[in-house]
Amino acid sequence: MADTGQPSFAETALAQAGKSAEEVRRLGAVDRADEQLERLFHPQYQTKNSPVHRAVWDWHFPLGGFRSPKPEAAECDAVLERCYEVLRRAREENRLWNEQGKVSEQLLHELAEAGYWGLLIGREYGGSGVPFAKFAPFLTRMATLDATVAGLASVHGCIGAVDPLMTFGTPEQKARFLPRLASGEALSGFALTEPNAGSDLTALRTRACPVPGGYELSGQKLFITNAIPGRIIALVALLENRPAVFIVELPGTENDRFRLVRYGLYALAHNYNNGLLFDRFFVPAENLLQPPTGDGLLIAYHGLNRGRLALCALAAGSMRVMLASLLPWVHFRRTYGEPIGARELVQFRIAKLAGYIAAADALTQWGSWLLDLGYRGELEGIVAKIFGSEAMKEAAVDILMKTHGGRSFLHGHLFGDNVHDFLAPCIYEGEGQMLALAFFKALAKEHGRQFFEPIGQRLSEAHLRRLQPWNPLHLWRLRRELWAYGKWWLGRRLRPHIVTRVPPVHRQLRPHVQWAESVFPRYAEEISAMLRRYQLRLADRQVKMMELSQRIQDTVTVLVTALWADQQGDEAWILAADVVCRELRRRWSGRRIRDADVRVARQLAELVLDRRFPALQGVTEPPILMPYPEEPASG
Ligand SMILES: Cc1cc2nc3c(=O)[nH]c(=O)nc-3n(C[C@H](O)[C@H](O)[C@H](O)COP(=O)(O)OP(=O)(O)OC[C@H]3O[C@@H](n4cnc5c(N)ncnc54)[C@H](O)[C@@H]3O)c2cc1C
């Protein structure tokens, strides 16, 4: 669909709120890219028709939209298994890293042979076209072997050059690049961030100047994963003041036009991550990606939705590794004559971690299913990204570190060696709280546009700063707009919320599903009340927006996890889902821990300690550091 050229909702609202022209321009650019991306999707799959948006705003609550089918065995399983085996063997033989401590070239090559780099690339270009619902849980499995190597598949296939080319490339561009990316001849990355532009993408300074036959790039990129000479980078630069995406083939060596900017980085230490400095670096005209509408930011947003789900899948793998590391330790370590694994406090932590794994698996499966169906995946990606990264952060610091005690800080310990990798996902692919605001805005946009934009317009025409509901003159001037809104408001109160039923769920999970059903309908009124209260100043009420955003996200997580665990039909998964749902609902309502919460957690912990938690199948338990002979039994 063509770009309408209309100001976006954010631009209109900010202008009406009296923001500076500069702020309106910058935030408007981001919002416009978002709306352009939205229009690329069939209406049925746009954000406003996603299960989350509909659960908040529609009369019909699409409960079925929160229950994804279990992925079935498929032909592509063979290639996934081959890749897994390659990594398993390399790890077993202790040859993951090269002399610089980065993923070894030999392993990259073996993975290429197994088809790892072409998983998300169509068969016609030499890949295997694996559906995302298969790819994401596969990443979880790979991350149980090694999170860095698993993460590379996401950098390459989701946020790197693969997704931009697969989705926005011309047939010629696809034919030129995708076979090389599928075969692993060239790995890829994505270059968006700059020293002065991270969360604020309107601050980009790297420029592309048209020259005969192409463009010259000048500027600096920062924090670019997988960026070394010889790789293919999807790079965002300003072309005639609008962001554009170029497929950049980095030369095999640095030169006057292209240099790496090196620094020490704690996170992702086994990956290359560099700054890129360009000085009139030539890129052929045919390497510019041209989306059907809008500018390059929408290309970036598209890949990021996939990357965020992949991030949750990777967190699910890393949290399994954490849990597996705890089992031998809590059985071995005794204090005051008892193994620490027998203590309620430690059992509660173990259960919590198992619960986080269940929720991360559930969100991954659900979001991937929706992406495969053709949904845009914006809201789902944000829920999964924030949950996955925050759960992993808490699991690392509050569960892994505390339970392993002083040994956490020994060289060779899972926590000490990887703590930065456990924390960094809170920042990359969008800092979590910024994303929480974006989630809120995505939910509020349609309603704001329908009812509050006309009110704002009328106010500005009448030279009034804000609506004063007690002022009869205001009421008279805005009678049409207020009547339209009043009808919505009254209708909301009078009409029942109709829930599309799914088959009955396990009795232990049913209360969570019922709770989600009962709280979702309130959110429409809460969002609307915030728009009423703060009117055009709502954009500045970040703390309130974030708080409500988090509550809605938690409701989504509860519902998706409960329905997912019911489908697994396994006692341990059901208990794990129950534990995490109780935890999220406690956070939601601020209520205290009940005896029943502890009882369920201990039940789950017993199963986990007994090594009967299905998530840990095939996950290696590491040796205990600084071991000591067990005390001989007295008597
Ligand atoms: C290990 C690692 C790998 C990375 N890999 C890549 C990569 O491959 N490619 C790439 O392009 N980038 C990459 N990044 C960069 C990453 O995406 C950015 O760091 C991230 O987007 C945040 O940007 P920033 O660091 O500039 O933070 P800033 O934008 O400086 O934000 C700092 C803080 O300010 C807050 N803030 C900013 N604006 C606002 C606002 N308007 N309102 C309220 N609060 C605000 C944020 O919430 C945040 O807490 C990587 C980063 C790391 C750490």
PDBQT file of the ligand as one rigid body, heavy atoms in Angstrom, charges set to zero:
ROOT
HETATM    1  C1  LIG A 701      26.358  -6.986  23.617  1.00  0.00    +0.000 C 
HETATM    2  C2  LIG A 701      25.685  -6.014  22.705  1.00  0.00    +0.000 A 
HETATM    3  C3  LIG A 701      25.464  -6.354  21.384  1.00  0.00    +0.000 A 
HETATM    4  C4  LIG A 701      24.882  -5.435  20.518  1.00  0.00    +0.000 A 
HETATM    5  N1  LIG A 701      24.740  -5.766  19.190  1.00  0.00    +0.000 NA
HETATM    6  C5  LIG A 701      24.249  -4.835  18.336  1.00  0.00    +0.000 A 
HETATM    7  C6  LIG A 701      24.188  -5.095  16.928  1.00  0.00    +0.000 A 
HETATM    8  O1  LIG A 701      24.559  -6.175  16.469  1.00  0.00    +0.000 OA
HETATM    9  N2  LIG A 701      23.729  -4.119  16.105  1.00  0.00    +0.000 N 
HETATM   10  C7  LIG A 701      23.302  -2.911  16.581  1.00  0.00    +0.000 A 
HETATM   11  O2  LIG A 701      22.885  -2.086  15.786  1.00  0.00    +0.000 OA
HETATM   12  N3  LIG A 701      23.353  -2.628  17.906  1.00  0.00    +0.000 NA
HETATM   13  C8  LIG A 701      23.811  -3.546  18.785  1.00  0.00    +0.000 A 
HETATM   14  N4  LIG A 701      23.870  -3.269  20.136  1.00  0.00    +0.000 N 
HETATM   15  C9  LIG A 701      23.439  -1.965  20.606  1.00  0.00    +0.000 C 
HETATM   16  C10 LIG A 701      22.115  -2.021  21.383  1.00  0.00    +0.000 C 
HETATM   17  O3  LIG A 701      21.055  -2.344  20.529  1.00  0.00    +0.000 OA
HETATM   18  C11 LIG A 701      21.934  -0.671  22.074  1.00  0.00    +0.000 C 
HETATM   19  O4  LIG A 701      22.898  -0.612  23.104  1.00  0.00    +0.000 OA
HETATM   20  C12 LIG A 701      20.536  -0.506  22.638  1.00  0.00    +0.000 C 
HETATM   21  O5  LIG A 701      19.602  -0.322  21.601  1.00  0.00    +0.000 OA
HETATM   22  C13 LIG A 701      20.430   0.688  23.595  1.00  0.00    +0.000 C 
HETATM   23  O6  LIG A 701      20.965   1.827  23.030  1.00  0.00    +0.000 OA
HETATM   24  P1  LIG A 701      22.068   2.690  23.833  1.00  0.00    +0.000 P 
HETATM   25  O7  LIG A 701      23.088   1.769  24.359  1.00  0.00    +0.000 OA
HETATM   26  O8  LIG A 701      22.522   3.780  22.929  1.00  0.00    +0.000 OA
HETATM   27  O9  LIG A 701      21.260   3.273  25.051  1.00  0.00    +0.000 OA
HETATM   28  P2  LIG A 701      20.646   4.739  25.160  1.00  0.00    +0.000 P 
HETATM   29  O10 LIG A 701      19.783   5.022  23.989  1.00  0.00    +0.000 OA
HETATM   30  O11 LIG A 701      21.745   5.682  25.478  1.00  0.00    +0.000 OA
HETATM   31  O12 LIG A 701      19.721   4.567  26.408  1.00  0.00    +0.000 OA
HETATM   32  C14 LIG A 701      20.259   4.594  27.725  1.00  0.00    +0.000 C 
HETATM   33  C15 LIG A 701      19.126   4.652  28.715  1.00  0.00    +0.000 C 
HETATM   34  O13 LIG A 701      18.352   5.825  28.532  1.00  0.00    +0.000 OA
HETATM   35  C16 LIG A 701      16.974   5.484  28.504  1.00  0.00    +0.000 C 
HETATM   36  N5  LIG A 701      16.275   6.328  27.538  1.00  0.00    +0.000 N 
HETATM   37  C17 LIG A 701      16.673   6.636  26.308  1.00  0.00    +0.000 A 
HETATM   38  N6  LIG A 701      15.744   7.402  25.691  1.00  0.00    +0.000 NA
HETATM   39  C18 LIG A 701      14.740   7.565  26.567  1.00  0.00    +0.000 A 
HETATM   40  C19 LIG A 701      13.477   8.212  26.518  1.00  0.00    +0.000 A 
HETATM   41  N7  LIG A 701      13.051   8.871  25.434  1.00  0.00    +0.000 N 
HETATM   42  N8  LIG A 701      12.679   8.125  27.596  1.00  0.00    +0.000 NA
HETATM   43  C20 LIG A 701      13.073   7.455  28.698  1.00  0.00    +0.000 A 
HETATM   44  N9  LIG A 701      14.238   6.810  28.797  1.00  0.00    +0.000 NA
HETATM   45  C21 LIG A 701      15.069   6.865  27.753  1.00  0.00    +0.000 A 
HETATM   46  C22 LIG A 701      16.931   4.017  28.037  1.00  0.00    +0.000 C 
HETATM   47  O14 LIG A 701      15.797   3.374  28.498  1.00  0.00    +0.000 OA
HETATM   48  C23 LIG A 701      18.178   3.455  28.631  1.00  0.00    +0.000 C 
HETATM   49  O15 LIG A 701      17.868   3.004  29.921  1.00  0.00    +0.000 OA
HETATM   50  C24 LIG A 701      24.464  -4.179  21.008  1.00  0.00    +0.000 A 
HETATM   51  C25 LIG A 701      24.656  -3.856  22.353  1.00  0.00    +0.000 A 
HETATM   52  C26 LIG A 701      25.270  -4.750  23.184  1.00  0.00    +0.000 A 
HETATM   53  C27 LIG A 701      25.476  -4.368  24.613  1.00  0.00    +0.000 C 
ENDROOT
TORSDOF 0
